[in-house]
Amino acid sequence: SNKGGSFEDMIAYVDADGNLTDTPPDPTQKVEVEVEDIEIAIPKKEDREEEEIITDTEGKVSFFDHSKGFGFIIGKQTGEKYFVHVSGLIDEIDENDKVSFELEQGMKGLNAVRVKIID
């Protein structure tokens, strides 16, 4: 409600961080935005850009605890460490085994699955 103030006293601006302010924006910081670039919802799956596919398919078992049923594999190409669970094994594995595997997204990152020993 207006209690005797001017129109300029009622105007609020949004700064670059999305906060309300009474200071007008700096005209030199103006950014042009195309209407097509504004998204107000999650894009459809077919419209989204594809995520980078990791191609590690071979690696070495760095740790495996048979009593707990899990371990880690270090990818040969990337050097990344991947979690492996006994449910994702085709062959029984031990530490320092060379293995081939596929990657699937798990709850906490990429998991090695369909793990089998290679020569």
ABEGO torsion letter per residue (X at the ends): XBBGBBAAAABBBBBAAGBBBABBBBAAABBBBBAAABBABBBBAAABBBBBBBABABBBBABBBAAAGBBBBBBAAAGBBBBBBAAABABBBBBGBBBBBBBBBBAAEBBBBGBBBBX
